[in-house]
Amino acid sequence: MVDIILAGGFGKLGQAIQLGLKNTDYRIVGILSGHQHESTYPVWTTREAIDVKADIFLDVSTPKTVFDNAKWAIAHDMLLVVGATGLSDFEVDTLRQTATRGVLIVPNFSLSAVLLMAFAQQAAKYFPDVEIVETHNPKKVDAPSGTAIQTAKLISEARSTIGAKTTEGPARGMRVEDIPVHALRLPGYIAQQSVLFGGADEQLTLTQSTTSRTAFVPGVLRALGGVHELEGLAIGLDKVL
């Protein structure tokens, strides 16, 4: 069995992971949470209270805690899978420099989201004019999402020319790698992203939707299974597929 410490285990994704890891080769040995909860697992509300060893630290908590959690896990010689968003470029670089074992940062555990990003990279070679629209539930803390930011970075790396200059202003979205990214927050959504490409007299729209957090569990299992093969830090579920 592979022992897991789960951070953020009582959020909706965390609860889906709790169920998804049952009857697998992964065993949750405790949950790190901002608040005490009734659970069949040990629950710690501070990192200092953790009194067990584990093979992998899996973090799906919040932007507020993810960096300190990651530093703690690296200092305690654990493999690390980060599904929480909010890490800055500086923080990612810091983790990269200090990582002595595999660290996998996953902006989105959805397999369809990974494919969307791969397809967007391919399209960007031929359609440099692009914008991103992402939609999540109103409780999502960060905007734009980590998935949208990663998608923009991948598109920027893939396209051979810069898109046409467009107007700027409050309604034109946040620019990530000079790509407009628009974040919507609406009830009824879990996660959805569209990447819209425009060309001469033609358009291409790629859209991915997630309707249940259980959709993330297969990606979580792939991340847990692949992180031990990494040397240092990698970003994206595609690195272990």
Buried (B, 14 or more C-beta within 10 A) or exposed (E): EBBBBBBBBBBBBBEBBBEBBEEBEBBBBBBBBBEEEEBEBBBBEEBEEBEEEBBBBBBBBBBEBBBEBBBBBBEBEBBBBBBBBBBEEEBBEBBBEBBEBBBBBBBBBBBBBBBBBBBBBEBBEEBBBBBBBBBBEEEBEBBBBBBBBBBBBBBBEBBEEEBEEEEEEEEEBBEBBEBBBBBEEEEEBBBBBBBBBBEEEEEBEBEBBBEEBEBBBEBBBBBBBBBBEBEEBBBBBBBBE
